[in-house]
Amino acid sequence: MTDIAAPLALTTQFLAWLAEKPRSYGETMEAWRTSCPRLSVWEDAVGERLVEVQPAPGGGMNAARVLLTGRGRDLLERNGRP
């Protein structure tokens, strides 16, 4: 796998994980947060507007939902994921 393909594969895996079922911000951070600057899947997905955080009324940040955007769904489809 090339240096360029590895981040795309990890991003695609992250987006597919989000597409499986509704995920909270807390669950997403527990599963995908990292302090490694080479594995910035969450930051890259937010920066590229592949995902968005939708607040949960009265639920705080951990209860907020992380959702795929149209761009995120398009990237998944282009990379062979439903």
C-alpha positions as CSV (number, residue, x, y, z in Angstrom):
1,M,0.0,0.0,0.0
2,T,1.4,3.4,-0.9
3,D,1.7,6.3,1.5
4,I,-1.3,7.9,-0.2
5,A,-3.4,4.8,-0.3
6,A,-3.1,4.1,3.4
7,P,-4.8,7.3,4.7
8,L,-7.6,6.8,2.1
9,A,-8.1,3.2,3.1
10,L,-8.3,4.2,6.8
11,T,-10.7,7.1,6.0
12,T,-12.9,4.8,4.0
13,Q,-12.9,2.3,6.9
14,F,-13.9,5.2,9.3
15,L,-16.7,6.3,7.0
16,A,-18.0,2.8,6.5
17,W,-18.0,2.3,10.3
18,L,-20.1,5.5,10.6
19,A,-22.5,4.3,7.9
20,E,-23.2,1.0,9.7
21,K,-25.4,2.5,12.4
22,P,-25.9,5.8,14.2
23,R,-22.8,6.7,16.2
24,S,-22.5,9.2,19.1
25,Y,-19.6,11.7,19.3
26,G,-18.5,9.9,22.5
27,E,-18.5,6.5,20.8
28,T,-16.6,7.9,17.8
29,M,-14.0,9.6,19.9
30,E,-13.5,6.4,22.0
31,A,-13.0,4.3,18.8
32,W,-11.1,6.8,16.5
33,R,-9.3,9.5,18.5
34,T,-5.6,9.4,18.3
35,S,-2.7,11.6,19.3
36,C,-0.6,10.3,16.4
37,P,-0.2,13.1,13.8
38,R,0.1,10.4,11.1
39,L,-3.3,8.9,11.9
40,S,-5.5,11.9,11.9
41,V,-8.6,10.2,10.5
42,W,-11.1,12.2,12.6
43,E,-9.4,15.5,11.9
44,D,-9.1,14.8,8.2
45,A,-12.7,13.7,7.9
46,V,-14.0,16.8,9.6
47,G,-11.6,19.1,7.7
48,E,-12.7,17.5,4.3
49,R,-16.3,17.9,5.4
50,L,-16.9,14.1,5.1
51,V,-18.6,14.0,8.5
52,E,-20.6,16.5,10.6
53,V,-21.5,16.6,14.3
54,Q,-25.2,17.1,15.0
55,P,-25.9,18.3,18.5
56,A,-28.3,16.3,20.7
57,P,-30.9,18.5,22.4
58,G,-29.9,18.6,26.1
59,G,-27.5,15.7,25.7
60,G,-24.1,17.3,25.8
61,M,-21.3,16.8,23.3
62,N,-20.8,13.1,24.0
63,A,-24.4,12.5,23.0
64,A,-24.2,14.4,19.8
65,R,-24.4,12.4,16.6
66,V,-21.7,12.0,14.0
67,L,-23.1,11.8,10.6
68,L,-21.8,11.3,7.1
69,T,-22.2,14.2,4.8
70,G,-23.0,13.9,1.1
71,R,-19.3,14.2,0.4
72,G,-18.6,11.4,2.8
73,R,-21.2,9.1,1.2
74,D,-19.8,9.9,-2.2
75,L,-16.3,9.0,-1.1
76,L,-17.6,5.7,0.2
77,E,-19.4,4.9,-3.0
78,R,-16.3,5.8,-5.2
79,N,-14.2,3.4,-3.1
80,G,-16.6,0.5,-3.4
81,R,-18.5,0.8,-0.2
82,P,-22.3,1.0,0.1
